Amino acid sequence: MANEESGNAKRMSIIVTKGTLDWAYPPFILATTAAAMGLEVTMFFTFYGLSLLKKKLDLGISTLGNPAMEMPMMGMHMKMPNIVSMLPGVDSLATGMMKSMIAKKGVASIEELRMAAIESDVKMIACQMTMDLFEYKPEDMIEGPVLGGAATYIETATKSEINLYI
C-alpha cells in the first residue's frame, strides 16, 4: 500500500485472447492476485478473450489441441486424446466435468472472479477493433470496461513492469 500511496505502485498488464472456461481462469486469477498485492493491473481483452466481458457467459472447453488435458476419473487421471474431440458431445461432456470439478473444489466462478477484479479496481479495456469485427455492442458487455485499441494497450504496457499474454 505504501507504494500505491506514493504513486510508485508496480504495474502489470495482461492481454486476454482466449474465451474458453479453462483459458478464462489464468488472467482473472493473476489479475486479482496482483491487485490484492498492491499492483496496478490492466487487462486488455481482444479477439476471443473479449467474450469474457459479455454480460451473459456461456463458457465451455474444447478437448481439441489440448494434449495436456487430464481429467480425474475412476481414481486416476485420464488424458483426452485428440481423436475423441471429433465425437459429438465430447466438448459438452468435458465442459460439464470441468464445471463439476470447479464446483466440488469450491473454486470461484469466472463471474465471481470478474466481479472481484472490478471490485479490486483492475482496469479492463475492451478492444474496439474486436468489438467492431465481431459486431458486439456496448450493451452486450458488462459495465466497467473502457473501449480502446492497440495503442491504448501499448501505452499501458510501456509503463508496466510485468506484461503477460494469455
C-alpha positions as CSV (number, residue, x, y, z in Angstrom):
1,M,0.0,0.0,0.0
2,A,2.9,2.4,0.7
3,N,3.9,2.1,-3.0
4,E,0.4,2.8,-4.1
5,E,0.0,5.8,-1.9
6,S,3.3,7.3,-3.1
7,G,2.4,6.9,-6.7
8,N,5.1,4.2,-7.2
9,A,2.9,1.1,-7.4
10,K,4.2,-1.6,-9.7
11,R,2.1,-2.2,-12.8
12,M,1.0,-5.4,-14.6
13,S,-0.8,-5.7,-17.9
14,I,-2.4,-8.8,-19.3
15,I,-3.5,-9.4,-22.9
16,V,-6.5,-11.7,-22.8
17,T,-7.0,-13.5,-26.1
18,K,-9.0,-16.7,-25.3
19,G,-12.6,-17.1,-24.1
20,T,-13.0,-20.7,-23.1
21,L,-13.6,-21.8,-19.5
22,D,-10.1,-23.2,-19.0
23,W,-8.4,-20.2,-20.5
24,A,-10.5,-17.7,-18.5
25,Y,-9.1,-18.6,-15.2
26,P,-5.4,-17.7,-15.5
27,P,-5.9,-14.0,-16.4
28,F,-8.5,-13.3,-13.8
29,I,-6.6,-15.2,-11.0
30,L,-3.4,-13.4,-11.9
31,A,-5.1,-10.0,-12.1
32,T,-7.0,-10.3,-8.8
33,T,-3.9,-11.7,-7.0
34,A,-1.7,-8.9,-8.3
35,A,-4.3,-6.3,-7.4
36,A,-4.5,-7.8,-3.9
37,M,-0.7,-7.4,-3.7
38,G,-1.0,-3.7,-4.5
39,L,-0.1,-3.7,-8.2
40,E,-2.0,-1.6,-10.7
41,V,-3.5,-4.1,-13.1
42,T,-4.8,-3.6,-16.6
43,M,-6.4,-6.4,-18.7
44,F,-6.8,-5.9,-22.4
45,F,-9.5,-8.2,-23.9
46,T,-9.1,-8.9,-27.6
47,F,-10.4,-11.4,-30.1
48,Y,-12.0,-14.4,-28.4
49,G,-10.9,-13.1,-24.9
50,L,-13.4,-10.2,-25.5
51,S,-16.3,-12.6,-24.9
52,L,-15.3,-12.8,-21.2
53,L,-16.7,-9.3,-20.8
54,K,-20.1,-10.2,-22.1
55,K,-23.0,-9.9,-19.6
56,K,-24.1,-13.5,-20.1
57,L,-21.3,-16.0,-20.1
58,D,-21.7,-19.4,-21.6
59,L,-18.2,-20.8,-21.3
60,G,-17.1,-24.2,-22.4
61,I,-13.9,-26.0,-23.1
62,S,-12.5,-27.9,-26.0
63,T,-10.5,-31.1,-25.9
64,L,-9.1,-30.5,-29.3
65,G,-5.5,-29.4,-29.4
66,N,-5.1,-29.8,-25.6
67,P,-2.8,-32.8,-25.1
68,A,-2.1,-31.8,-21.5
69,M,-5.8,-32.1,-20.6
70,E,-6.2,-34.8,-17.9
71,M,-9.4,-35.3,-16.1
72,P,-9.6,-37.2,-12.8
73,M,-11.8,-40.2,-13.4
74,M,-12.1,-43.6,-11.8
75,G,-9.4,-42.9,-9.3
76,M,-6.8,-41.9,-11.9
77,H,-6.0,-39.1,-14.4
78,M,-7.1,-39.9,-17.9
79,K,-5.8,-38.0,-20.9
80,M,-8.3,-36.9,-23.6
81,P,-6.8,-38.0,-27.0
82,N,-7.4,-35.5,-29.8
83,I,-9.3,-38.2,-31.8
84,V,-12.0,-38.1,-29.1
85,S,-12.8,-34.5,-30.0
86,M,-14.4,-35.4,-33.2
87,L,-17.2,-37.3,-31.4
88,P,-20.4,-35.4,-31.0
89,G,-21.0,-34.1,-27.4
90,V,-17.4,-34.6,-26.2
91,D,-16.8,-30.9,-25.6
92,S,-20.1,-30.6,-23.8
93,L,-19.2,-33.6,-21.6
94,A,-15.7,-32.2,-20.9
95,T,-17.3,-28.8,-20.0
96,G,-19.7,-30.5,-17.7
97,M,-17.0,-32.4,-16.0
98,M,-14.8,-29.3,-15.6
99,K,-17.7,-27.3,-14.2
100,S,-18.5,-30.1,-11.7
101,M,-14.8,-30.2,-10.6
102,I,-14.8,-26.5,-10.1
103,A,-18.0,-26.6,-8.0
104,K,-16.8,-29.6,-5.9
105,K,-13.5,-27.9,-5.1
106,G,-15.1,-24.6,-4.2
107,V,-13.2,-22.7,-6.9
108,A,-14.7,-19.3,-7.7
109,S,-16.6,-19.0,-10.9
110,I,-15.4,-16.7,-13.7
111,E,-18.3,-14.4,-12.9
112,E,-17.1,-14.2,-9.3
113,L,-13.5,-13.6,-10.4
114,R,-14.6,-11.0,-12.9
115,M,-16.5,-9.1,-10.1
116,A,-13.5,-9.4,-7.8
117,A,-11.4,-7.8,-10.5
118,I,-13.8,-4.9,-10.8
119,E,-14.0,-4.5,-7.1
120,S,-10.2,-4.5,-6.9
121,D,-10.0,-1.7,-9.4
122,V,-8.5,-3.8,-12.2
123,K,-8.7,-1.7,-15.3
124,M,-10.3,-3.6,-18.2
125,I,-10.0,-2.5,-21.8
126,A,-12.4,-4.0,-24.4
127,C,-10.7,-3.9,-27.8
128,Q,-12.6,-1.6,-30.1
129,M,-11.5,-3.3,-33.2
130,T,-12.7,-6.7,-31.9
131,M,-16.0,-5.1,-30.9
132,D,-16.4,-3.9,-34.4
133,L,-15.1,-7.1,-36.0
134,F,-17.5,-9.4,-34.1
135,E,-20.3,-6.9,-34.1
136,Y,-20.6,-6.6,-30.4
137,K,-22.5,-3.7,-29.0
138,P,-21.6,-1.9,-25.7
139,E,-24.9,-3.1,-24.2
140,D,-23.7,-6.7,-24.7
141,M,-20.9,-6.1,-22.3
142,I,-20.7,-5.7,-18.5
143,E,-20.3,-2.2,-17.1
144,G,-16.9,-1.0,-16.2
145,P,-14.5,-1.8,-19.1
146,V,-13.4,1.0,-21.3
147,L,-13.1,0.8,-25.1
148,G,-9.6,1.1,-26.5
149,G,-7.3,-0.2,-29.2
150,A,-3.8,-1.5,-29.5
151,A,-2.4,2.0,-28.9
152,T,-4.3,2.2,-25.6
153,Y,-2.8,-1.1,-24.5
154,I,0.7,-0.3,-25.7
155,E,0.6,3.0,-23.7
156,T,-0.2,0.9,-20.6
157,A,2.3,-1.9,-21.4
158,T,5.2,0.5,-21.7
159,K,4.6,1.7,-18.2
160,S,4.2,-1.8,-16.8
161,E,6.9,-3.9,-15.1
162,I,5.0,-7.1,-15.9
163,N,3.4,-7.8,-19.2
164,L,1.6,-11.1,-19.8
165,Y,0.0,-12.6,-22.9
166,I,-2.7,-15.2,-22.2
